[in-house]
Amino acid sequence: MAERGAEPQVPRGRRLFLRAVRRLFSPLQPDDYLEMINPLWTTKELRGKVEGIEAQGSEAASVLIRPGYEWPGHKPGQYVRLGVVIDGVYHWRAYSLTSDPRPEDGLISVTPKRVDGGVVSPYLVHKIQPGDLVRLGEIEGVFTLPEPLPPKLLFISAGSGITPIISMLRDLDHRDEMRDVLVIHSARTREQAMFLPALEELLERHEGMRLDLRLTSERGRLTPGDLDDVCPDWREREAFCSGPGEMLDALIEHWKEQGDCDRLHFERFQPKIGGDANAGEGGTVCFSDSEKEVECDGGTSILEAGEKAGLNLAYGCRIGICHTCVGTLKSGKLRDMRSGDVIEPTEQDVRICINTAEGDVELKL
């Protein structure tokens, strides 16, 4: 199933006008003519135009995008699915929105970090150009600031984990709510640190903000045991953590043992697929489009099993976010590798990167 951009918020007057003249354009639609004039004017899906690219450290870049219609708004910490054409093929990836939720210049931004051997992130960091068009999918994510804001905040991030947090910090700055905020950010070197100028600018403007930049090449990685020294009152703060799974696992365990888990919020960029869930039954997966059958044990995702068997299957994030690897379940049961839940969503689209076979399965894919 091909992914599309989100439905744009077209002004009511324009929608009424298009509806009134639709009969005059048959068999073509008004949208077909609008796209000839300006591809951003289409009402079929939300698109955006790249306005600029800004380096963020030595391995990442912010892509500044102007949506074709009014941006519906997002909560700081949420992500958007982005569609780009590379060598004539559309690719979709999910990226945290790194812009202020209410940008005065109308621009939104995503900030991918280059993944060596990847397809989309190297393209966005090094090759995309101002004037290029992108598709903008739905806004999603629950890693957001609560309302009302807690009086004391703690942000812990590492590497590209800073991306949802920088949007939160920009939102706090916009609202003048930077009252008592500690940011602990880890990067291997100062050159690799993302958003360092922005963090230092916020630090200079707000007396209520503190920044602990941890260069792991010099100080080593942050451990939960460091918190008492870096932030003695961490138990009293609402904490937001984003970064590698190993770091998050350690922090979650620390909060369970010594803190209040209800005050810990986290964004896992590499979810634990099959982490605590028991392996399933497994079975034979039939890919009806290619008429191929693949054996899938209960501890391997259908995507991985298909790839091992030599199938060229579309995928994006591989963690259940981007919806690139969806197929329609025709028969059989699946086991969600994140939770262990057994599901039977017949005739519905399923993500093969996070599901395994629970008995024999047929997929239209």
C-alpha positions as CSV (number, residue, x, y, z in Angstrom):
1,M,0.0,0.0,0.0
2,A,1.6,3.3,-1.1
3,E,1.8,5.9,1.6
4,R,0.4,9.4,0.9
5,G,0.8,12.8,2.5
6,A,-1.7,14.0,5.1
7,E,-4.9,15.7,4.0
8,P,-4.1,19.5,3.8
9,Q,-6.1,22.1,5.7
10,V,-7.4,23.8,2.5
11,P,-9.3,27.0,3.2
12,R,-13.1,26.5,3.0
13,G,-13.5,29.0,0.3
14,R,-11.1,27.2,-2.0
15,R,-12.7,23.8,-1.4
16,L,-16.1,25.2,-2.2
17,F,-14.8,26.8,-5.4
18,L,-13.1,23.6,-6.5
19,R,-16.3,21.6,-5.8
20,A,-18.3,24.1,-7.9
21,V,-16.1,23.9,-11.0
22,R,-15.3,20.2,-10.8
23,R,-17.8,19.3,-13.5
24,L,-16.2,21.8,-15.9
25,F,-12.9,19.9,-15.9
26,S,-14.1,16.4,-16.4
27,P,-12.5,13.9,-17.0
28,L,-9.6,15.8,-15.3
29,Q,-9.9,17.2,-11.8
30,P,-9.2,20.8,-10.8
31,D,-6.3,19.4,-8.8
32,D,-4.7,18.2,-12.0
33,Y,-4.5,21.8,-13.3
34,L,-3.5,23.3,-9.9
35,E,-0.5,20.9,-9.8
36,M,0.6,22.1,-13.3
37,I,0.7,25.7,-11.9
38,N,2.2,24.9,-8.5
39,P,2.6,21.4,-7.1
40,L,2.1,22.7,-3.6
41,W,-1.5,23.7,-4.4
42,T,-2.8,20.2,-4.6
43,T,-5.6,19.4,-2.2
44,K,-5.0,15.6,-2.5
45,E,-2.2,15.6,0.1
46,L,0.0,17.9,2.1
47,R,3.3,18.7,0.4
48,G,6.2,21.0,1.3
49,K,9.0,22.9,-0.3
50,V,12.5,22.8,1.0
51,E,13.6,26.3,1.9
52,G,17.0,25.6,3.3
53,I,19.4,23.1,4.9
54,E,21.4,23.9,8.1
55,A,24.2,21.7,9.3
56,Q,23.8,20.4,12.9
57,G,27.1,19.2,14.0
58,S,29.3,17.1,11.6
59,E,26.8,14.3,11.0
60,A,23.3,15.9,10.8
61,A,21.4,18.6,9.1
62,S,18.1,20.5,9.7
63,V,15.8,20.5,6.6
64,L,13.6,23.6,6.6
65,I,10.3,23.1,4.9
66,R,7.4,25.4,4.0
67,P,4.1,23.4,3.9
68,G,1.9,24.1,0.9
69,Y,-1.0,25.0,3.2
70,E,-1.3,26.2,6.8
71,W,0.6,23.9,9.1
72,P,-2.0,22.1,11.4
73,G,0.4,22.5,14.3
74,H,2.2,19.9,16.4
75,K,3.0,19.3,20.0
76,P,6.6,19.6,20.8
77,G,8.1,16.1,20.8
78,Q,5.9,14.7,18.1
79,Y,7.2,13.4,14.7
80,V,6.1,13.5,11.1
81,R,6.4,11.0,8.3
82,L,8.3,12.5,5.4
83,G,8.2,11.3,1.8
84,V,11.1,12.0,-0.6
85,V,11.9,10.9,-4.1
86,I,15.3,9.3,-4.5
87,D,16.3,7.9,-7.9
88,G,12.7,8.0,-9.0
89,V,11.4,6.1,-6.0
90,Y,9.4,7.5,-3.1
91,H,10.8,6.6,0.3
92,W,9.1,7.4,3.7
93,R,10.8,7.9,7.0
94,A,9.6,9.3,10.4
95,Y,11.5,12.2,11.9
96,S,11.0,14.3,15.0
97,L,9.9,17.8,14.3
98,T,12.6,20.1,15.6
99,S,10.9,23.4,14.9
100,D,8.9,25.5,17.3
101,P,5.2,24.3,17.1
102,R,4.2,27.8,16.2
103,P,6.9,29.0,13.8
104,E,6.7,32.7,13.1
105,D,8.3,32.2,9.7
106,G,5.9,29.4,8.7
107,L,8.8,26.9,8.4
108,I,8.9,23.5,10.0
109,S,12.0,21.4,10.3
110,V,13.2,17.8,10.7
111,T,16.8,17.0,11.5
112,P,18.1,13.6,10.4
113,K,21.4,12.3,11.4
114,R,23.4,10.5,8.7
115,V,23.2,6.7,8.9
116,D,26.1,5.1,7.1
117,G,24.8,2.7,4.5
118,G,21.3,4.3,4.7
119,V,19.3,5.6,1.8
120,V,17.2,8.5,3.1
121,S,19.3,10.1,5.8
122,P,22.5,10.6,3.7
123,Y,20.3,12.1,1.0
124,L,18.6,14.5,3.4
125,V,21.9,15.5,5.0
126,H,24.0,15.9,1.9
127,K,22.0,16.0,-1.3
128,I,18.5,17.6,-0.9
129,Q,18.4,21.1,-2.3
130,P,16.3,24.2,-1.7
131,G,13.3,24.1,-4.0
132,D,12.9,20.3,-3.8
133,L,9.4,19.0,-2.9
134,V,8.6,16.6,-0.1
135,R,5.4,14.9,1.0
136,L,4.3,15.5,4.6
137,G,2.4,12.6,6.3
138,E,0.5,12.5,9.6
139,I,1.8,14.0,12.8
140,E,2.1,11.4,15.5
141,G,3.7,10.7,18.9
142,V,2.9,10.9,22.6
143,F,6.3,12.0,23.8
144,T,5.1,15.5,24.6
145,L,5.1,18.1,27.4
146,P,2.2,17.8,29.9
147,E,-0.2,20.6,30.6
148,P,0.0,22.4,33.0
149,L,3.8,22.5,32.9
150,P,5.6,21.0,35.9
151,P,7.6,23.6,37.8
152,K,10.9,21.7,37.4
153,L,12.0,19.8,34.3
154,L,14.9,17.5,33.5
155,F,15.9,16.6,29.9
156,I,18.3,13.8,29.2
157,S,19.4,13.0,25.6
158,A,22.2,11.5,23.6
159,G,23.1,11.8,19.9
160,S,20.0,12.3,17.7
161,G,17.9,11.9,20.8
162,I,18.1,15.6,21.2
163,T,15.7,16.1,18.2
164,P,12.3,15.9,20.0
165,I,13.8,17.7,23.0
166,I,15.0,20.7,21.0
167,S,11.4,21.3,19.9
168,M,10.3,21.2,23.6
169,L,12.9,23.7,24.5
170,R,12.0,26.0,21.7
171,D,8.4,25.8,22.8
172,L,9.3,26.7,26.4
173,D,11.4,29.6,25.1
174,H,8.5,30.8,22.9
175,R,6.1,30.6,25.9
176,D,8.7,32.2,28.3
177,E,8.3,29.1,30.5
178,M,12.0,28.3,31.0
179,R,11.8,28.5,34.8
180,D,13.8,25.6,36.2
181,V,15.2,23.4,33.4
182,L,18.3,21.2,33.3
183,V,19.4,19.7,30.0
184,I,21.9,16.9,30.0
185,H,23.0,16.1,26.5
186,S,25.7,13.6,25.4
187,A,27.7,13.6,22.2
188,R,31.0,11.9,21.4
189,T,32.7,15.2,20.5
190,R,31.8,18.9,20.5
191,E,31.9,18.8,16.6
192,Q,29.3,16.0,16.6
193,A,26.9,17.7,19.0
194,M,23.6,18.6,17.4
195,F,22.0,22.0,18.1
196,L,24.9,23.2,20.2
197,P,24.6,26.8,19.1
198,A,20.9,26.8,19.7
199,L,21.3,25.3,23.2
200,E,24.0,27.8,24.1
201,E,21.8,30.7,22.8
202,L,18.9,29.4,25.0
203,L,21.3,29.1,27.9
204,E,22.5,32.7,27.5
205,R,18.9,34.1,27.4
206,H,17.4,32.1,30.3
207,E,18.6,32.2,33.8
208,G,16.3,29.3,34.7
209,M,18.1,26.9,32.2
210,R,21.2,24.9,32.9
211,L,23.1,22.8,30.3
212,D,25.4,19.9,31.0
213,L,27.1,19.0,27.7
214,R,28.7,15.6,28.2
215,L,31.4,14.8,25.6
216,T,31.7,11.0,25.9
217,S,35.1,10.9,24.3
218,E,36.4,12.9,27.4
219,R,34.0,12.0,30.2
220,G,32.5,8.7,29.3
221,R,28.8,7.9,29.0
222,L,26.3,9.1,31.4
223,T,25.2,6.5,34.0
224,P,22.3,6.6,36.4
225,G,24.8,6.8,39.2
226,D,25.9,10.2,37.8
227,L,22.5,11.8,38.4
228,D,23.0,12.5,42.1
229,D,26.0,14.6,41.3
230,V,24.7,16.2,38.1
231,C,21.2,16.8,39.3
232,P,20.7,16.1,43.1
233,D,17.0,16.8,42.9
234,W,16.3,14.5,39.9
235,R,13.6,12.7,41.9
236,E,11.6,16.0,42.2
237,R,11.7,16.7,38.5
238,E,9.5,15.7,35.6
239,A,12.1,13.9,33.3
240,F,12.1,13.5,29.6
241,C,14.7,11.2,28.1
242,S,15.5,10.3,24.5
243,G,18.3,8.4,23.0
244,P,19.8,4.9,22.5
245,G,18.0,1.9,24.0
246,E,20.8,1.0,26.3
247,M,20.8,4.4,28.0
248,L,17.0,4.4,28.3
249,D,16.9,0.9,29.8
250,A,19.4,1.9,32.5
251,L,17.4,5.1,33.3
252,I,14.1,3.3,33.4
253,E,15.5,0.7,35.9
254,H,17.0,3.5,38.0
255,W,13.7,5.3,38.2
256,K,12.0,2.1,39.1
257,E,14.4,1.5,42.0
258,Q,14.9,5.0,43.3
259,G,12.5,7.4,41.7
260,D,8.9,7.8,40.6
261,C,8.2,6.1,37.2
262,D,5.2,8.3,36.7
263,R,7.5,11.2,36.3
264,L,9.7,9.6,33.7
265,H,8.8,10.0,30.0
266,F,11.0,8.6,27.2
267,E,11.3,8.3,23.5
268,R,12.9,5.1,22.3
269,F,14.4,5.6,18.8
270,Q,15.2,1.9,18.6
271,P,12.2,0.1,20.3
272,K,12.7,-3.2,21.9
273,I,11.3,-5.6,19.3
274,G,10.7,-8.8,21.1
275,G,12.5,-7.5,24.2
276,D,10.2,-8.9,26.9
277,A,7.7,-10.7,24.7
278,N,7.8,-14.5,24.5
279,A,8.7,-16.0,21.1
280,G,5.6,-17.1,19.1
281,E,4.7,-20.3,17.4
282,G,6.1,-19.3,14.0
283,G,4.8,-20.7,10.7
284,T,4.9,-20.5,6.9
285,V,4.3,-17.0,5.4
286,C,2.8,-16.9,1.9
287,F,3.5,-13.6,0.1
288,S,0.7,-13.8,-2.5
289,D,2.0,-11.1,-4.9
290,S,5.2,-13.0,-5.5
291,E,3.8,-16.4,-4.8
292,K,6.7,-17.1,-2.4
293,E,6.5,-19.1,0.8
294,V,8.9,-18.4,3.6
295,E,9.4,-20.1,7.0
296,C,9.3,-17.6,9.9
297,D,10.2,-18.7,13.4
298,G,8.3,-17.0,16.2
299,G,11.3,-14.9,17.3
300,T,11.9,-13.3,13.8
301,S,9.9,-10.6,12.2
302,I,8.2,-11.4,8.9
303,L,10.2,-8.6,7.3
304,E,13.5,-10.2,8.4
305,A,12.4,-13.7,7.5
306,G,11.5,-12.5,4.0
307,E,14.8,-10.8,3.5
308,K,16.7,-13.8,4.6
309,A,14.8,-15.8,2.0
310,G,15.9,-13.3,-0.7
311,L,12.7,-11.3,-1.1
312,N,13.1,-7.6,-1.9
313,L,10.6,-6.1,0.6
314,A,10.0,-2.4,1.0
315,Y,10.9,-1.0,4.5
316,G,11.7,2.2,6.1
317,C,12.3,2.6,9.9
318,R,12.1,-1.1,10.8
319,I,10.6,-0.1,14.1
320,G,6.9,0.2,13.3
321,I,6.7,3.9,12.8
322,C,6.9,4.8,9.1
323,H,4.3,2.3,7.7
324,T,6.4,1.6,4.7
325,C,6.5,-2.2,5.1
326,V,2.7,-2.8,5.3
327,G,0.9,-5.6,3.7
328,T,-2.7,-6.8,3.9
329,L,-3.3,-9.9,6.1
330,K,-5.5,-12.3,4.1
331,S,-5.5,-15.2,6.6
332,G,-3.8,-16.3,9.8
333,K,-2.7,-14.8,13.0
334,L,0.2,-12.6,14.0
335,R,2.2,-11.9,17.2
336,D,3.2,-8.4,18.0
337,M,6.9,-8.7,18.9
338,R,6.8,-5.6,21.1
339,S,4.0,-6.8,23.4
340,G,3.5,-10.5,22.7
341,D,-0.2,-9.9,21.8
342,V,-1.7,-12.3,19.3
343,I,-3.8,-10.5,16.7
344,E,-6.0,-11.6,13.7
345,P,-6.7,-8.4,11.7
346,T,-7.9,-10.1,8.5
347,E,-8.1,-7.8,5.5
348,Q,-6.3,-5.1,7.3
349,D,-2.9,-3.5,6.7
350,V,-0.2,-4.9,9.1
351,R,3.4,-3.9,9.6
352,I,5.7,-6.8,8.9
353,C,8.7,-5.3,10.8
354,I,7.1,-5.6,14.2
355,N,5.0,-8.8,13.7
356,T,5.8,-12.5,13.4
357,A,3.8,-15.5,12.3
358,E,1.6,-17.3,14.8
359,G,0.9,-20.3,12.6
360,D,0.6,-20.2,8.8
361,V,-0.1,-16.7,7.4
362,E,-1.0,-15.3,4.0
363,L,-0.1,-11.7,3.1
364,K,-1.0,-9.7,0.1
365,L,2.5,-8.2,-0.4
